[in-house]
């Protein structure tokens, strides 16, 4: 009797122990990295890498930007340059600035801009630009007394008249790119692309290509971290096979093909990219090209994600032993910092190292950007930008400053502008065939003769302006 009771107690304890282990195991699997495969953990932290690089859009600024497509607006801008590297001409260039005045109605596809080059407040040169009735036109009274323009259709024919021999890869229509529409993607499209190509990836990359190193060290921003490294390594043949399989999947993927051709149409690309049947042929050409390529086995790809206490420190990508990329993102409450280092491992490359760091911060209706680009410690480019505005007052102010520094020479370009939205634009200048010479209507001989006359006139006017400001050759 006692033995039977002990057996029952043993069974109950065993069941409880199994339940505890099972529940604990489930908890460990969902909340920690225990029991997960190297492959699973690699993709987990790859997702965190991408999430860290993704910034949040400022809702107010985005709404103001959207007004550009809904309401007419005016633009007032000023451009200036500050330099110390032009010798005797330094003071001349520093005394110049460009004043820009625009009227824009995107719904009616109408724009008029007047840009005036000033030297010590003296009006030195004026250029006008107008877009309306599918015509893009320029005019400067000192060069030509009437607008000179082109129609947005049949651009390839015009380029051929101007002497451009191969126009097959160029768009046949001038088409402004709507950046927001171009980069937009629906949740359904995003999910389809992720599911389709993630599955193709897993089918062609075995789990033994993923590894984990618990005793890795990595330096970031001068700080040394003892981290765990999650790594994917493919040799040259494996990388080549993966590229081909992904492209073959794309050839059969009507949803993604239609997505790509729609984006190609927004760019105004030719039919080889805007028609699905033609695009699949272009993809096949790429597959054929990849199949012919040969690389030493070690020239594949290595992706390593360094993690410390569940936080991604940095990610390194080594491609074909030719180029190494190091990237990371860090988010604060109201800001994000993105970092990218490109190291060229080839001894014959034009550059050895390009380092880019961007910090973006924002508050209610203001976004501030700072970008620092360093090339081989020989040249730096620093960009500072600020946008602020008001939906209620319907305005948007923008300021940009770009500084190029090389050795002991520094050049700074500054641009500031104010956009004000209005109910109606007054005295909007429009162009058509009554006040604009359309180059599309001219013969090849007429265009070439006209271009030659314009170039000669530009040379004369340029010499006159040099004499006015005292420019030294």
Long-range contacts (C-beta under 8 A, 24 or more apart in sequence): 33-310, 37-207, 37-210, 38-207, 38-210, 38-211, 38-212, 38-230, 39-207, 39-210, 41-212, 41-230, 42-210, 42-230, 42-231, 42-232, 42-303, 42-305, 45-230, 45-305, 45-307, 45-312, 46-303, 46-305, 46-315, 48-312, 49-305, 49-312, 49-315, 49-327, 49-328, 49-329, 52-312, 52-328, 52-329, 52-330, 52-331, 53-327, 53-328, 53-329, 53-338, 54-329, 55-336, 55-338, 55-360, 56-336, 56-362, 58-362, 58-365, 58-366, 58-367, 60-364, 60-365, 60-389, 60-391, 61-362, 61-365, 61-366, 61-367, 61-387, 61-388, 61-389, 61-396, 63-391, 64-365, 64-389, 64-390, 64-391, 64-394, 64-396, 65-180, 65-396, 67-391, 67-394, 67-421, 68-104, 68-106, 68-419, 69-106, 69-107, 70-107, 71-394, 71-421, 71-422, 71-423, 72-103, 72-104, 72-105, 72-107, 72-421, 72-422, 72-423, 72-424, 72-425, 73-103, 73-104, 73-419, 73-420, 73-421, 73-422, 74-101, 74-102, 74-103, 74-104, 74-419, 74-420, 74-422, 74-425, 75-100, 75-101, 75-102, 75-103, 75-104, 75-113, 75-417, 75-418, 75-419, 76-100, 76-101, 76-417, 76-418, 77-101, 77-102, 77-415, 77-416, 77-417, 77-418, 78-414, 78-415, 78-416, 78-417, 79-413, 79-414, 79-415, 80-413, 80-414, 80-415, 81-411, 81-412, 81-413, 81-414, 82-411, 82-412, 82-414, 83-409, 83-410, 83-411, 83-412, 84-409, 84-410, 84-411, 85-409, 85-410, 85-411, 87-472, 88-472, 89-471, 89-472, 92-119, 92-469, 92-470, 92-471, 95-119, 95-120, 95-469, 96-124, 96-469, 100-417, 103-425, 103-428, 105-425, 105-428, 108-132, 109-134, 110-428, 110-430, 112-428, 112-429, 112-430, 119-468, 119-469, 124-465, 124-468, 124-469, 125-461, 125-465, 128-429, 130-429, 130-430, 130-431, 130-436, 131-431, 132-430, 132-431, 132-432, 133-430, 133-431, 133-432, 135-431, 135-432, 135-436, 135-438, 136-174, 137-431, 137-436, 142-457, 142-461, 143-454, 143-457, 143-458, 143-461, 144-454, 144-457, 146-435, 146-436, 146-437, 147-431, 147-435, 147-436, 147-437, 148-436, 148-437, 148-439, 148-454, 149-431, 149-436, 149-437, 149-438, 149-439, 150-174, 150-438, 150-439, 150-440, 151-438, 151-440, 153-440, 154-440, 157-440, 158-439, 158-440, 158-447, 161-439, 161-442, 161-443, 161-444, 161-447, 161-448, 162-447, 162-448, 162-451, 163-448, 168-270, 169-270, 170-270, 171-267, 171-268, 171-269, 171-270, 172-268, 172-270, 173-268, 174-268, 175-266, 175-267, 175-268, 177-266, 177-267, 178-266, 181-266, 182-263, 182-266, 182-267, 185-259, 189-255, 189-256, 189-259, 192-255, 192-256, 193-256, 193-259, 196-249, 196-253, 196-256, 197-246, 197-249, 200-245, 200-246, 200-249, 201-242, 201-246, 203-245, 204-241, 204-242, 204-245, 205-232, 205-234, 205-238, 205-242, 209-233, 209-234, 209-238, 216-306, 218-306, 218-313, 218-314, 220-313, 220-314, 220-328, 225-306, 225-308, 225-313, 226-308, 227-306, 227-307, 227-308, 227-313, 228-306, 228-307, 228-308, 229-304, 229-305, 229-306, 229-307, 230-304, 230-305, 230-307, 231-302, 231-303, 231-304, 231-305, 232-301, 232-302, 232-303, 233-300, 233-301, 233-302, 234-300, 234-301, 234-302, 235-297, 235-298, 235-300, 236-294, 236-295, 236-296, 236-297, 236-298, 236-299, 236-300, 236-320, 237-297, 237-300, 238-300, 239-300, 239-301, 240-290, 240-291, 240-293, 240-295, 243-290, 244-287, 244-290, 244-291, 247-283, 247-286, 247-287, 247-290, 248-287, 250-283, 251-280, 251-283, 251-284, 295-320, 314-339, 321-345, 322-346, 334-361, 334-362, 334-363, 335-359, 335-360, 335-361, 335-362, 336-360, 351-375, 351-376, 352-376, 353-377, 365-389, 365-390, 365-391, 378-406, 378-407, 379-404, 379-405, 379-406, 380-404, 380-405, 380-406, 381-405, 389-419, 394-420, 394-421, 395-419, 395-420, 395-421
